[in-house]
Amino acid sequence: MDVPLIIEVARRIAEAKAVWVMTGAGVSAESGVPTFRGKDGFWGEHRFEDLATPQAFQRDPETVWRFYLWRRRLMLDRKPNPAHYAIAEVERLKPRFNLITQNVDGLHRRAGSRNVAELHGALFTDRCTECGLESRFDERGLDAEGDEPRKLPDCESIPHCSRCSAMMRPGVVWFGEPLPMAALSATERAVESADCCLVVGTSGVVYPAAGYVHQSTARGAYAVEINVEETALSAVVDTVLTGKAGEILPAIAAALKELV
């Protein structure tokens, strides 16, 4: 690990007026969360891409729900890793902070992050297909609003709306769907206000997420990439830190704590 460079990054974060962080699947992969992409992207006989579409849900909602309930149960055994906790610590140390994540697993919130925009939705959220009512649950299956116990439905059940009784759907963004406006607006505000950004565990090829990094650097923000390998954004940012986010981010957070 390049300690002088780690200290320099921490210094730039400490001196920044505002900071935003973009995270991708690489962060959650260090917690053992599968990406469901590539050759391993199967659930049973189904490809992930064949289940994560509005058309699949229209055609066979029971199968789609079984897949997402299986993913929720999988997450019960997954925990935030040091990268998640380090990002939460940076937020604690830098009040003007925004976290933009492409991950749907909720690990950032479990690690203590508060100012989070979830570009691709949230795995532990149900949304009504008719009236749009949303219910968010934590990783234990508890209602995140009132902390009322609610058992995750069994794999044969489809949840229904408590307001209009219509069928609920997983609160994630499927292929072919627009990103949530609230998350997009939060991201735009973060990019416009921040003079420092960190890009962590993302390939840099998924848009519009990758485009926000370009926007930020074009506005003069100091940009840092943390990844295990070179990406499409490596040539765009000011500093590249190669390695595991779970090792690099805690070192940055520790150095930052000494500076603020």
N, C-alpha and C positions, 0 to 999 in steps of 0.2 A: 504494500500500500504506500502510495506517495504522500508521506506525511506533510511536507511543505505545501503540496497542492491542496490537500485536505484543509489545512489551516487557511490558505488563501481563499478557498471557497467559503469557509465559515466567515472570514472577514468580510467578503463581499455580501453575504447574507446579512451580517450584523449591520452593515452600513446602508443597506437598501431601505428605501421608504416603505416598500411593499413587496411581498414575495408570493409567487404562485408555483405550485407543483403539479405536474402531470404524471399520472401513473398508469401503467399498463399491466398486461398479464404476467410479465416477468416478476413483479413484486409478489403476486399471489402464488406464483409457481414455487417460490421458496417456502411456502406453507404447505406445499403438496397439493395445490388446487390444480386439477387438470384443465388444459386450455380447450379441449374438444376441437382442436384444429389438426389438419394434416392426417397422417396415416393412422393415428390413434383416435381420431374423432368419431368414434362409433359408440352407440348405446344399444346393446343388443344387436339387432340386425339393421338398425336405423343409423344413418349418418346424422351428425349434429345439424348440418345445414338443412337437412330435410325436415327437422323437427322445429327449428327456430324460425318459422315463417307464419304470417297470418293465414296463408292458404292451408298449411298443415293443421292449424288449430281449427279452422272451419271444417276441414275434412274429417279430422279425428281428434276432437278435444280430449278424449279420455287418454289416448296415448301420449299426447303432448303434456298433459298434466302429470301423468305417471313419471315422465322424464324429469320434469321440474321438481316434483316432490322428492324424487330420488336424489337430485342435485342438492336440495335443501338438507336432506338427511346426511349426505356426504359432508356438507359443511359443518355439521354438528361435531365432527371429529377433527376439524381443521381449526387452527388457532392463528392469531396474528403473529407475525415473526418480527425480529428486531427492526426490520425496515419500517413496518407499520408503526411501531412504537416511536421510532426516531422521528418520523414525519409528524406525529402528534406532538412530540417534544419541541420540534421547530415551531409549530403553530403556537405552543404555549409561550415560547420565547419571543416570537414575532407576532404581535396582535394583528397587524395588517397582513393577513395570510389567507390564501385560498388554495384548496386542494381540488383538483379536477381529476377524476378517475374514470377510466374506461372499464373498470372492473365492477361486477354486479354483486360480489360476494359479501359485502358489508364488513370486511375485515378492518378497514380503516376506522369505521365508527366503533367497532369493538375495541380497537386499540386506543381510542380516546380522541380521534379527530372529530372536530365539530363543524367547521366551515367547509363542507364537502358538497361538490356538485357531481352527481352521478350521470355521466353522459349517456350511458347505455342502460339506465334504469337500475332496479334493485331486485335481487333474487328473492328476498324475503318481503316482497310487497305483492299484494293482490290488487287487481284493478277491475272494476265492473265493466263489462262489455257494452252496457247500455248507458248508464248515467255517469260513469267515470269515477265513482267513489273509490278511494284507495284505502287499503288497510296495510299498515307496515308492522312486521313482527321482528323481534330480535332473534338471535340464533337459537334460543331455547323454545321458540314458538310462542313467545309472549307478545301481546299487543304492545307495540313500542310507544303508543300514545298514553294509554292508561295503565300499562303494566298488568293487564288482566290476563290470567292464564288462558291460553287457547292452544289446544292440542293440534299439532300438524295433522291434517286429514290423512286418512289412509290412502293407499295407492289406487283405490277404486273410486274415490270420491272426487267430485268436482265442487269447489266452494261456490256458494251463491251469495249475491249481494244482500246485505242486511237492510238496505233501503228500498230497493226495487225488485229484489228476488231474481234478477237476471244472473246469468252465468258470469263468474269471475274468470280472469285470465292472469297469468304471471305478469308482474310489473316490470318486465325487461323489454328492451328494444329488439325487435326481431328484424331479420334481413328484409329490406324493402320498406321499413317504417321510418318516419322522421324522428330525429332526436327530440327529447322533451325541451320545450321552449324555456322553462325555468332554468334548466341546467345550462342551456346555450347562453341565455342572458347573463347568468352568473359568470360564465367563462369569459364572455366578452368584456364584462366589467373588470374582471381580474387581469386580463391581458392589457387593458387600457391603463390600469392604475399601477401595475407592478414594474419595477426596474430590475428585477432579478427573477429568474425562473429555473426550476430543476425539472428535468425530464427523466423519468425513472422507469426502467423495465418495459419500454414500449418500442415497437419496431419502427415507428415513424412512417408507416405506409398507410395507416387507416385515417381517412379524412371524414369529418373536418378536424379531428383532434390534432393531427400533425400540422395542419395549417396554422393553428394557434401559436405554435412555436415559431414558425416563420414570421407571423405577425408581431410577436413579442420582440424578436431580435431586430426586426425592421424598425421598431420603435426605439431601439437603442438599449433594450434590456440585456443584462449580463445573463447568459444561458449556460447551464451545466447539464451534461448528459451522464447518466449512470446506467451502465448496462454491461452484460457479460460479453458482448461482442459489438462490433461496429454496426451502425444502422444507417438508415437513410438520412437521419438528422445529424450524424456525426460531423459532417462538413458544415453544418449550419450554426452549431453552437460555438461558444467561446472556449469551453473546457470539456474534455472527455475524461471521465473516470471509469476505467474498465475493471469490472469485478462484480461481486455479488452486492446487491443493494443492502442486504442484511449485515454486511460488514462495513461498507463505506458510509452509509447514512448514520449509523450510531457514532462513528468517528467524527463526522461533521457536526452532529448534534452536541457531542461532548465538547468539541472545540468552540462551537458557538456559545455554549453556556459560559465559557470562560471570558467571552468578549462582550456580553450584553449585561 
